[in-house]
Amino acid sequence: MKAVVITKPGGPEVLQVQEVAAPEPAAGEMLVRVRAAGVNRADLLQRKGQYPAPFGAPATIPGLEYAGEVAALGTGARAWKAGDRVMGLVAGGAYAEFLTTHEAVALRVPAGWGFEQAAAVPEVFITAYDALMRQMLLRAGERLLIQAVGSGVGTAALQLATAIHARTFGTSRSAEKLERARALGLEVAIDTSREDFVEVVRRKTDGEGVDVVLDLVGGPALAGNVQVLARGGRMIVVGLTGGRSAPIDLGAVLSKRLTIIGTVLRARSLDEKIAVTAAFAQDILPLLEAGMVHPVVDRAYPLADAAEAHRRLESNATFGKLVLTV
């Protein structure tokens, strides 16, 4: 099969399409003919040699999400049949014509959807759902601040929060991205290229602050996040695009009784991934099928142009998701 291979750690130019052996499904697994794969910042880190694939995942073929068709079933796999259209998360290997995955971590592709659309769902929507609904327990009427609202996870989180009637605040350094986010339901848009998000949040909340922060930035936002959280507020750190360390005012954490959680999906056990997939299928897949929320695809590239997709993602010019067609 054809696959995008990381030939050595480095820039986008190290990605090459090569002929490699197709994987074979183990017991409980299925072989999927990949039609589209999402591009994520974790792929950039893996390409640079900074985020190695977990044990059992392809070490040199990136890709954490896919959409395609079931091609074959391993021993004991019965949940799907050949030809079924599926999408889901994998620990790696999605930049290829075929991949294997456990049958219980696959989701049906909504009727009428294209594969490009479907491949833009799993990583960002499952991440946003797990962070906001399962861990932060975000409720209607609560105030949510999304750091980097124009990102893939940011656009997914914004839509999910809007769907449950939470109040939404979002940051970006791009006025254009903020305008597009408003069309997805963003209530308070904060342009951090010219505004202090701490001052804006305080002004817009009469000094009360927000109940939840979804942080996709990391270090540079940490101090401000602590300042804008209301008493009893919760913060979940999902991304570290801006850096992985920063000073923190522990006095404020204590006095305001804050909760700060870090989260990652890729390294979770199979049982944990099965559980979050099942919950997502029950709670969020119906919203996707009904059109109440939807993936935002910035641009699609053919598999051979994976390097260009990486360059665009690194440019920070994207709004939503990049997808590779296979």
Secondary structure, 3 states (H helix, E strand, C coil): CEEEEECCCCCHHHEEEEECCCCCCCCCEEEEEEEEEEECHHHHHHHCCCCCCCCCCCCCCCCCEEEEEEEEECCCCCCCCCCCEEEEECCCCCCECEEEEEHHHEEECCCCCCHHHHHCCHHHHHHHHHHHHHHCCCCCCCEEEEECCCCHHHHHHHHHHHHCCCEEEEEECCHHHHHHHHHCCCCEEEECCCCCHHHHHHHHCCCCCEEEEEECCEHHHHHHHHHHEEEEEEEEECCCCCECCCCCCHHHHHHCCCEEEECCCCCCCHHHHHHHHHHHHHHCHHHHHHCCCCCCEEEEEEHHHHHHHHHHHHCCCCCCEEEEEC
